[in-house]
Amino acid sequence: MGDLVIFYEWAMFAARWLHVVTAIAWIGSSFYFIALDLGLRKTPSLPPLAHGEEWQVHGGGFYHIQKYLVAPEFLPEHLTWFKWESYATWLSGAVLLALVYYIGADLFLVDRNVLDVPSWAAILLSAGSIVLGWLLYDTLCKSPIGQSTTGLMLVLFAILVVMSWGYTQLFTGRAAMLHMGIFTATIMTANVAMIIIPNQRIVVGDLKAGRVPDAKYGKIAKQRSLHNNYLTLPVIFFMLSSHYPLAFATQWNWIIASLIFLVGVVVRHYFNTRHARKGNPHWTWAVAVILMLVIAWLSTAPKLPGVDNAALVTASGEKFMATEHFASASMTVLTRCAMCHTAEPVWEGVYEAPKNVILDNEVAIANHAQQIAIQAGWSHAMPPGNVTDMTDAERALLVEWYREGSGS
């Protein structure tokens, strides 16, 4: 069982690594093409049907790029499709969601102080909300509201605010913030898979068949691509939020999540305006700073009592509390870890329990048995720099306690 737990940790690490790598590739290509599209220029030398061109220098060479709104008069044999970056990012994220929040639903997904449901029900709520988000968004885009860029963005923002609040009524604060990222990222990937790529395939098919493609397919794809561009920065914030309790563990976490969308929009507006050579709207940075100050102020509100600190033991936690070495392991954690992992840390320089993990009571210690064994047993990650002088014997005790409770 010990070997299985270590393999599980490495599986999460591998999935997270893959997710970050593919996200870099997707976000990089997305930002590049939006900047390229906005920077296109019309020149007298443009070929027939060409919409604009751009000259760029990179890597010791020059690139001459031309864009066709529909297609050139002839279609080259080789076309580079930008899709797998998006697909791989979403798929690796889904694997990571399952490994962390679905397998560990009792601890990381379900907060029984918020909604007392079994793990399977919470998982269904999670998956259902993600699918519902895409269906609602896609319906809006295809409705008359979708013809108004401003109207559509306002309605979408209202939906995101409602979802930010709704998730806090279903899951732990950490999971609620993370789900806003998944909810939004799913819309972005579905835009690529369900709209942008299929529309491009229709255009390519028409060209190969000798038909003139309808320009509407390109227009629709561009709208969805622009949405993806503005949603990217908030998604990155949500994916990083699980490391920062000030973002997810306050009573106003849903407002913080809502304001993050506005920060992302104004920052992207600045770069998009510059790339389009329409000036330098420096006011966007002032707005972004003000919003971040408001967010920082909101984070000072009373912290949410995390599930870790509640007197609710998980099914696996009960097994660890019933072991022979629980009393000794619990005392080790209380003396070596609890000074930081508590609602009001007493260790100098530590103002928030790391990741909002509370280890100042026996229930919380039992619930976190696996994380304790990995962080302070098999590895020396905790305490940081071994500042509390945890001994090798104590680390071995934590591993032995975990083996007892897990039946290994």
C-alpha positions in Angstrom: 0.0 0.0 0.0 2.9 2.3 0.7 4.3 1.8 -2.7 0.8 2.4 -4.2 0.5 5.7 -2.4 3.9 6.9 -3.7 2.9 5.8 -7.2 -0.4 7.8 -6.7 1.6 10.9 -5.7 3.8 10.6 -8.8 0.8 10.0 -11.0 -0.6 13.4 -9.7 2.7 15.0 -10.3 3.0 13.7 -13.8 -0.6 14.8 -14.6 0.1 18.2 -13.2 3.4 18.5 -15.2 1.6 17.5 -18.4 -1.2 19.9 -17.7 1.2 22.8 -17.2 3.2 22.0 -20.3 0.2 21.6 -22.6 -1.4 24.7 -21.1 1.8 26.7 -21.9 1.6 25.5 -25.5 -2.1 26.3 -25.8 -2.0 29.7 -24.2 1.2 30.6 -26.1 -0.3 29.8 -29.5 -3.6 31.5 -28.5 -2.0 34.7 -27.4 0.3 34.7 -30.5 -2.5 34.3 -33.0 -4.7 37.0 -31.3 -1.8 39.4 -31.4 -1.0 38.5 -35.0 -4.7 38.9 -36.0 -4.9 42.3 -34.4 -1.7 43.5 -35.9 -2.5 42.6 -39.5 -2.1 45.4 -42.0 -3.6 46.0 -45.4 -1.1 46.8 -48.1 -1.4 47.4 -51.9 0.7 44.3 -52.5 -1.7 41.9 -50.9 -2.8 38.9 -53.1 -6.5 38.6 -54.1 -8.8 37.6 -51.2 -6.1 38.3 -48.6 -7.3 40.2 -45.5 -4.0 41.5 -44.2 -0.3 40.7 -43.6 2.4 40.9 -41.0 6.2 40.9 -41.2 7.9 39.5 -38.1 11.5 38.8 -37.0 12.4 35.9 -34.7 15.1 33.4 -34.3 17.5 35.0 -36.7 15.0 35.1 -39.6 12.0 37.0 -41.1 8.5 35.7 -41.4 5.9 37.0 -43.9 2.4 36.0 -42.8 -0.8 36.6 -44.7 -4.3 35.9 -43.5 -7.4 35.0 -45.6 -10.8 35.4 -44.1 -12.2 32.5 -46.1 -9.3 30.9 -48.0 -6.9 31.5 -50.8 -7.7 30.6 -54.4 -5.8 27.4 -53.9 -5.4 25.2 -50.8 -2.0 23.9 -50.0 -1.5 20.2 -49.3 -0.1 20.8 -45.8 -2.1 22.6 -43.2 -1.1 23.0 -39.6 -4.1 22.6 -37.2 -3.8 24.1 -33.8 -6.1 21.9 -31.7 -4.1 19.2 -29.8 -2.7 21.8 -27.4 -6.2 22.6 -26.3 -7.4 19.0 -26.1 -4.3 17.8 -24.2 -4.7 20.6 -21.7 -8.3 19.8 -20.9 -7.7 16.0 -20.9 -4.7 16.3 -18.5 -6.7 18.7 -16.3 -9.6 16.2 -16.2 -7.2 13.5 -15.1 -5.8 15.8 -12.4 -9.3 16.7 -11.3 -10.1 13.0 -10.9 -6.9 12.1 -9.1 -7.1 15.0 -6.6 -10.7 15.9 -6.1 -12.7 12.8 -7.1 -10.5 10.1 -5.5 -9.9 12.4 -2.6 -13.5 13.7 -2.5 -14.0 13.1 1.2 -11.2 15.5 2.0 -10.8 18.0 -0.8 -14.2 18.2 -2.5 -16.9 17.7 0.1 -17.3 20.2 2.9 -20.1 18.7 5.1 -20.4 22.0 6.9 -21.6 23.4 3.6 -23.4 20.5 1.9 -23.5 17.1 3.6 -23.6 14.7 0.6 -21.8 11.4 -0.1 -18.7 11.6 -2.3 -20.4 10.1 -5.4 -23.1 12.8 -5.2 -20.5 15.6 -5.0 -18.7 14.1 -8.0 -21.9 14.0 -10.0 -22.6 17.7 -9.1 -19.1 18.6 -10.2 -19.3 16.8 -13.6 -22.9 18.0 -14.2 -22.1 21.6 -13.5 -19.2 21.5 -16.0 -21.3 20.1 -18.8 -24.2 22.5 -17.9 -21.8 25.4 -18.2 -20.9 24.6 -21.8 -24.5 24.0 -22.8 -25.6 27.2 -21.3 -22.8 29.2 -22.9 -23.2 27.7 -26.3 -26.9 28.3 -26.3 -26.4 32.0 -25.4 -23.8 32.4 -28.2 -26.2 30.9 -30.8 -29.2 33.0 -29.5 -30.0 36.6 -30.5 -28.0 37.8 -27.5 -24.9 36.3 -29.2 -25.2 39.0 -32.0 -24.3 41.7 -29.5 -20.7 41.4 -28.2 -21.4 43.7 -25.2 -24.7 42.2 -24.3 -23.3 38.7 -24.5 -20.3 39.5 -22.3 -22.6 41.1 -19.7 -24.8 38.0 -19.6 -21.8 35.7 -19.4 -20.3 37.7 -16.6 -23.6 37.4 -14.6 -23.5 33.7 -15.1 -20.0 33.5 -13.9 -20.9 35.4 -10.8 -23.8 33.1 -10.1 -21.6 30.0 -10.6 -18.9 31.5 -8.3 -21.5 31.8 -5.6 -23.1 28.5 -6.4 -19.9 26.5 -6.1 -19.2 27.8 -2.6 -22.6 26.4 -1.6 -21.6 22.9 -2.9 -17.9 22.3 -2.2 -15.0 23.3 -0.1 -13.6 26.7 -0.7 -10.5 25.3 -2.4 -12.6 23.1 -4.7 -15.1 25.9 -5.4 -12.3 28.2 -6.7 -10.7 25.3 -8.7 -14.1 24.5 -10.3 -14.4 28.0 -11.6 -11.2 27.3 -13.5 -12.5 24.0 -14.8 -15.9 25.4 -15.7 -14.3 28.2 -17.7 -11.5 26.0 -19.3 -14.2 23.5 -20.4 -16.0 26.3 -22.3 -12.7 27.3 -23.9 -11.8 23.8 -25.0 -15.3 23.0 -26.2 -15.1 26.2 -28.3 -12.1 24.7 -30.0 -13.5 21.2 -30.3 -17.2 21.9 -31.0 -17.1 25.2 -33.0 -13.7 26.4 -34.2 -12.2 23.2 -35.6 -15.6 21.9 -37.1 -16.1 25.3 -38.8 -12.6 25.2 -40.3 -13.2 21.7 -41.5 -16.4 22.8 -43.3 -14.4 25.6 -45.1 -11.6 23.1 -46.1 -14.2 20.6 -47.3 -15.9 23.3 -49.4 -12.6 24.3 -51.0 -11.7 20.8 -51.9 -15.1 20.3 -53.4 -14.8 23.5 -55.5 -17.5 25.4 -53.5 -17.1 28.9 -52.2 -17.0 28.7 -48.4 -19.5 30.8 -46.4 -17.7 33.5 -44.5 -20.0 33.1 -41.5 -18.0 30.1 -40.3 -14.9 32.2 -39.9 -16.8 34.9 -38.1 -18.3 32.5 -35.6 -14.9 30.9 -35.0 -13.3 34.3 -34.5 -15.9 35.2 -31.9 -15.3 32.1 -29.8 -11.5 32.5 -30.2 -11.8 36.1 -28.8 -13.8 34.7 -25.8 -11.0 32.2 -25.1 -8.5 35.0 -25.2 -10.3 37.0 -22.5 -10.9 34.0 -20.3 -7.4 32.7 -20.2 -5.9 34.9 -17.4 -8.8 34.1 -14.9 -8.4 30.4 -15.6 -4.7 30.6 -14.8 -5.5 32.4 -11.5 -8.0 29.7 -10.5 -5.6 26.9 -11.3 -3.0 28.5 -9.0 -5.6 29.5 -6.3 -5.4 26.1 -4.4 -2.0 27.2 -3.1 -3.3 30.4 -1.5 -5.9 30.2 1.3 -6.4 34.0 1.1 -8.1 33.4 -2.2 -10.3 30.5 -1.4 -10.7 30.3 2.3 -12.6 33.5 3.1 -16.3 34.1 3.2 -16.1 36.4 0.2 -14.3 33.9 -2.0 -17.0 34.0 -4.6 -16.7 37.8 -5.0 -13.0 37.4 -5.3 -13.5 34.9 -8.1 -15.9 37.2 -9.8 -13.6 40.2 -9.7 -10.7 38.1 -11.1 -12.7 37.9 -14.4 -12.7 41.7 -14.5 -9.0 41.9 -13.8 -8.3 39.4 -16.6 -10.5 41.3 -19.1 -8.9 44.7 -18.5 -5.4 43.3 -18.7 -6.1 41.5 -22.0 -7.8 44.6 -23.3 -4.6 46.5 -22.8 -2.5 44.0 -24.7 -5.1 43.5 -27.4 -5.4 47.3 -27.9 -1.6 47.6 -28.2 -1.4 44.7 -30.6 -4.1 46.3 -32.8 -2.0 49.6 -32.8 -4.9 51.5 -31.3 -3.0 53.2 -28.5 -1.8 52.4 -25.0 -4.8 52.3 -22.6 -2.8 52.6 -19.4 -6.0 53.2 -17.4 -6.5 49.4 -17.6 -3.6 48.9 -15.3 -5.0 51.3 -12.8 -8.3 49.5 -12.8 -6.5 46.1 -12.4 -4.5 47.4 -9.4 -7.6 48.8 -7.8 -9.5 45.6 -8.3 -6.6 43.6 -6.8 -6.5 45.9 -3.8 -10.2 45.3 -3.3 -9.6 41.5 -3.6 -6.8 41.8 -1.0 -9.2 43.7 1.3 -11.9 41.1 0.8 -9.5 38.4 1.8 -9.1 39.9 5.2 -12.7 38.9 6.1 -13.1 36.1 8.6 -11.8 32.8 7.2 -14.0 29.9 6.4 -13.8 27.1 8.9 -12.4 24.5 6.6 -13.6 20.9 6.7 -10.2 20.0 8.1 -11.0 21.8 11.3 -14.5 20.3 11.7 -15.3 17.4 14.0 -16.2 15.3 11.1 -14.0 12.3 10.5 -13.9 10.7 7.0 -14.4 7.0 6.4 -10.7 6.5 5.9 -9.9 8.8 8.9 -11.8 6.4 11.2 -9.4 3.6 10.3 -6.4 5.7 11.2 -7.9 6.8 14.5 -8.4 3.1 15.4 -4.7 2.1 15.0 -2.3 1.3 17.7 0.1 4.1 16.9 -2.5 6.9 16.4 -1.9 8.5 19.8 1.8 8.7 19.3 1.5 9.8 15.7 -1.1 12.4 16.7 1.2 13.8 19.4 4.1 14.0 16.9 2.0 16.1 14.6 0.6 18.3 17.3 4.2 19.0 18.6 5.9 19.3 15.2 3.3 20.7 12.8 0.3 22.2 14.6 2.1 25.5 15.4 1.7 26.4 11.7 -1.2 24.2 10.6 -3.8 25.9 12.9 -6.4 28.6 12.5 -4.0 31.1 14.2 -0.4 30.1 13.6 2.1 30.9 16.3 5.2 30.4 14.3 6.9 33.7 13.4 6.3 34.7 9.8 3.5 32.3 9.2 0.1 34.1 9.1 -2.1 31.5 7.4 -2.2 27.7 7.7 -0.4 26.5 4.6 -3.1 25.6 2.0 -5.7 26.0 4.8 -4.7 22.6 6.1 -5.5 22.4 9.8 -3.7 19.8 12.0 -4.4 21.0 15.5 -6.9 18.3 16.4 -7.1 14.5 16.2 -9.9 14.3 13.6 -8.0 16.6 11.2 -4.8 14.6 11.7 -6.6 11.3 10.9 -8.3 12.8 7.9 -4.9 13.9 6.5 -3.0 10.7 7.3 -1.9 10.1 3.7 -0.6 13.7 3.2 1.2 13.6 6.6 2.9 10.3 5.8 4.1 11.6 2.4 5.1 15.1 3.5 6.7 14.2 6.8 7.2 10.5 6.7 8.5 9.2 3.3 9.9 12.7 2.5 11.3 15.5 4.6 9.3 18.2 2.9 7.6 19.1 6.2 8.4 20.8 8.5 10.2 23.2 6.1 13.9 23.0 6.8 13.0 20.7 9.7 12.6 23.9 11.8 10.8 21.9 14.6 13.5 19.2 14.7 11.4 16.2 13.8 13.5 13.1 14.3 14.0 10.2 12.0 12.3 8.0 14.6 9.2 10.3 14.5 9.1 10.2 10.7 9.3 6.4 10.8 6.5 6.4 13.3 4.3 8.4 10.9 4.9 5.9 8.1 4.2 3.0 10.4 1.0 4.6 11.5 -0.1 5.1 7.9 0.7 1.5 7.1 -1.4 0.3 10.0 -4.4 2.4 9.0 -4.2 1.6 5.3 -3.8 -2.1 5.9 -0.4 -2.3 4.1 
